[in-house]
Amino acid sequence: MQCGLSKAETTFEQSSNNMDKSCTKVCVTGGSGYIGSWLVKKLLEKGYTVHVTLRNLEDKSKVGLLKSLPNADTRLVLFQADIYNPNEFEEAIRGCGFVFHVATPMQHDPTSIQYRDRVEATVAGVKTIADICVKSQTVKRLIYTASVTASSPLKEDGSGYKSFMDESCWTPSDLSLTYCNDHVLEYTSAKTLAEKEVLSYNEIGGAKLEVVSLACGLVGGETILSHIPSSVQVILSPISGNIFGYYEGLKFLEELLGSVPLVHIDDVCEAHIFCMEKPSMKGRFLCSAADPTAREIITHLEKNHPEFMIEEK
């Protein structure tokens, strides 16, 4: 299903009103990223106490950004934790009722002797965090920020796409696409295997942990960060060009999925919070609002920004 929060507004308000926010502690991993920082902002605005993990608490710009958010002085607690050392998340998760696992390594740590690559680190990280949630005996639900790159509707025989994309679609491991480089392939593999791993916790008999995965489309919209997030750069790549391979990333999504699923940052974070505030919820959900082709994105930009010379690459 697509998580269109406008359609679920009434239900969202009802579930939100049933939760005592002032007494609820939540944890957000990767709180300095695009999705993570906006999610922290919204949670603080709603009155939750938020435990946030950062790789380095000595990074004054990231720490300062989060501490400047409204209600941060009374409801924000920062912890240092790295996905390459997942046991570090235990202190941040302790005492929390809900965990948002947003963090994902974008580059492999070459100094790591524990993991061969980013795929191993991502999967091991999500498994350890899920185990910590179970061990805590306080975490009711783990919400995992997944990616639509794990949800390809490509047919197994390579003859094209299925008639629609839903939660039953999984990206095959043996991708061979025109716009697929090693970096993108590793990211896609990592997100696919990690999502399967975290959802497997719903199948454990007697387990009290509920797991929700939100497979998010390409995220756009405003930001509180001091730089333009990479997903926004991909959306704008028909204007800006193929800097750092962003336009190739746009074409990769289209080739992988048959279109480019788009979703606004505010809808993404409202979807995360919706999944937390429901009395009971688990499973896999797609989170996108529109599915244009790359050509349709270019046409939209041409129409609304005629001052730019846009050439389809």
Secondary structure in CASP SS format (residue, H / E / C, confidence):
PFRMAT SS
TARGET T0000
AUTHOR 0000-0000-0000
METHOD secondary structure of the structure
MODEL  1
M C 1.00
Q E 1.00
C C 1.00
G C 1.00
L H 1.00
S H 1.00
K H 1.00
A H 1.00
E H 1.00
T H 1.00
T H 1.00
F H 1.00
E H 1.00
Q H 1.00
S H 1.00
S H 1.00
N H 1.00
N C 1.00
M C 1.00
D C 1.00
K H 1.00
S H 1.00
C H 1.00
T C 1.00
K E 1.00
V E 1.00
C E 1.00
V E 1.00
T E 1.00
G C 1.00
G C 1.00
S C 1.00
G C 1.00
Y H 1.00
I H 1.00
G H 1.00
S H 1.00
W H 1.00
L H 1.00
V H 1.00
K H 1.00
K H 1.00
L H 1.00
L H 1.00
E H 1.00
K C 1.00
G C 1.00
Y C 1.00
T E 1.00
V E 1.00
H E 1.00
V E 1.00
T E 1.00
L E 1.00
R C 1.00
N C 1.00
L C 1.00
E C 1.00
D C 1.00
K H 1.00
S H 1.00
K H 1.00
V H 1.00
G H 1.00
L H 1.00
L H 1.00
K H 1.00
S C 1.00
L C 1.00
P C 1.00
N C 1.00
A H 1.00
D H 1.00
T H 1.00
R H 1.00
L E 1.00
V E 1.00
L E 1.00
F E 1.00
Q E 1.00
A C 1.00
D C 1.00
I C 1.00
Y C 1.00
N C 1.00
P H 1.00
N H 1.00
E H 1.00
F H 1.00
E H 1.00
E H 1.00
A H 1.00
I H 1.00
R C 1.00
G C 1.00
C C 1.00
G C 1.00
F E 1.00
V E 1.00
F E 1.00
H E 1.00
V C 1.00
A C 1.00
T C 1.00
P C 1.00
M C 1.00
Q C 1.00
H C 1.00
D C 1.00
P C 1.00
T C 1.00
S C 1.00
I C 1.00
Q C 1.00
Y C 1.00
R C 1.00
D C 1.00
R H 1.00
V H 1.00
E H 1.00
A H 1.00
T H 1.00
V H 1.00
A H 1.00
G H 1.00
V H 1.00
K H 1.00
T H 1.00
I H 1.00
A H 1.00
D H 1.00
I H 1.00
C H 1.00
V H 1.00
K H 1.00
S H 1.00
Q C 1.00
T C 1.00
V C 1.00
K C 1.00
R E 1.00
L E 1.00
I E 1.00
Y E 1.00
T E 1.00
A E 1.00
S E 1.00
V H 1.00
T H 1.00
A H 1.00
S C 1.00
S C 1.00
P C 1.00
L E 1.00
K C 1.00
E C 1.00
D C 1.00
G C 1.00
S C 1.00
G C 1.00
Y E 1.00
K C 1.00
S C 1.00
F C 1.00
M C 1.00
D C 1.00
E C 1.00
S C 1.00
C C 1.00
W C 1.00
T C 1.00
P C 1.00
S C 1.00
D C 1.00
L C 1.00
S C 1.00
L C 1.00
T C 1.00
Y C 1.00
C C 1.00
N C 1.00
D H 1.00
H H 1.00
V H 1.00
L H 1.00
E H 1.00
Y H 1.00
T H 1.00
S H 1.00
A H 1.00
K H 1.00
T H 1.00
L H 1.00
A H 1.00
E H 1.00
K H 1.00
E H 1.00
V H 1.00
L H 1.00
S H 1.00
Y H 1.00
N H 1.00
E H 1.00
I C 1.00
G C 1.00
G C 1.00
A C 1.00
K C 1.00
L C 1.00
E E 1.00
V E 1.00
V E 1.00
S E 1.00
L E 1.00
A E 1.00
C E 1.00
G C 1.00
L E 1.00
V E 1.00
G E 1.00
G C 1.00
E C 1.00
T C 1.00
I C 1.00
L C 1.00
S C 1.00
H C 1.00
I C 1.00
P C 1.00
S H 1.00
S H 1.00
V H 1.00
Q H 1.00
V H 1.00
I H 1.00
L C 1.00
S H 1.00
P H 1.00
I H 1.00
S H 1.00
G C 1.00
N C 1.00
I H 1.00
F H 1.00
G H 1.00
Y H 1.00
Y H 1.00
E H 1.00
G H 1.00
L H 1.00
K H 1.00
F H 1.00
L H 1.00
E H 1.00
E H 1.00
L H 1.00
L H 1.00
G C 1.00
S C 1.00
V C 1.00
P C 1.00
L E 1.00
V E 1.00
H E 1.00
I H 1.00
D H 1.00
D H 1.00
V H 1.00
C H 1.00
E H 1.00
A H 1.00
H H 1.00
I H 1.00
F H 1.00
C H 1.00
M H 1.00
E H 1.00
K C 1.00
P C 1.00
S C 1.00
M C 1.00
K C 1.00
G E 1.00
R E 1.00
F E 1.00
L E 1.00
C E 1.00
S C 1.00
A C 1.00
A E 1.00
D C 1.00
P C 1.00
T C 1.00
A H 1.00
R H 1.00
E H 1.00
I H 1.00
I H 1.00
T H 1.00
H H 1.00
L H 1.00
E H 1.00
K H 1.00
N H 1.00
H C 1.00
P C 1.00
E C 1.00
F C 1.00
M C 1.00
I C 1.00
E C 1.00
E C 1.00
K C 1.00
END
